[in-house]
Amino acid sequence: MNRYGLILLALTSATPALAQQKLTRDEALAIKANCTQDVRTLCPGIRPGDGELMACIQAQESQLSQPCTTTLDAIRAAKAE
């Protein structure tokens, strides 16, 4: 798994609803497509693996792009059903 694949994994783990459930391939691809740039921009230099990236994403949640926010909200809603 490349670095941005790990970022994707850490990003999805940043929200409790998503961390407890396995993502579908389509959900993971949607997050990768819509959120990777947010992670690069808002949390530069933070590497996944020790919880710092998850903490950064949670702290920056209000600054996530609309596509990323919409994607995460849609996945959270689908998982809540």
N, C-alpha and C positions, 0 to 999 in steps of 0.2 A: 504494500500500500504506500503510495507516495505521500509527501508531506501534506498536500491539500486534501487528500483522502482522509488523513488523520484529523485535519482541521474540521472537515465535514463531520466526522464521527464525534469530535469534541463539541462541536456546535449543537448537534442534535442531543447530546447529553446535557447540555446546559439548561434544559427545561425539564422539570420532573416528569411531566406527562409523557414526553418523548423518551426520556431516559429509561423508563420502566417498560417500554414496549419496543419490539423490533420494528424497524422501518421497512416498508416495502421498497423494492428497487425503484419504483417510480417516485416515491417520496424522497428517497435519498438523492436521486438525480435532480429533483426539483430544488432541494435544499442546496445542492452543489451548484446548480445553475444560478440560483437567486441570492445566495448568501456568501459565497466564497470571497467576493470582492469586499463585502462588509468586514469580514474577518481580517483580511489583508490590510484594510484601511484603518479600522478601529482598534485592532490589537496587533500592530506590527511587532515582529520580533518575539512574540510569545509563542512558545512551542507547546503543542498538546502533550498531555501525559501526566502532569502533576496538579491539575486543577486550576492553574492560573488562567488558561484560555477560557475555561467555563466561567470563571469569576469575571473575566474581562467582558465577555459577551453579555452576561447578566447585568453588569454595571453600565454597559453601553446600549442596552435594549431600546431605550428611547431614541437612539440615534441610528438604528438599523434602517436600511433603505425600505421603501414601501414594498418592493417586490419580495424582499426577505421577510419582512413582517407579515405580509399577506400569506406567504408560503407557510411560515411557521404556525400562524393562526389557523390556517385551513387544516394542517396536519393535526394540530392539537384538538380541533373540533372533531375531526374524523376519529381520532383515537378515543375521545370522550364518549362517543356513541356506543 
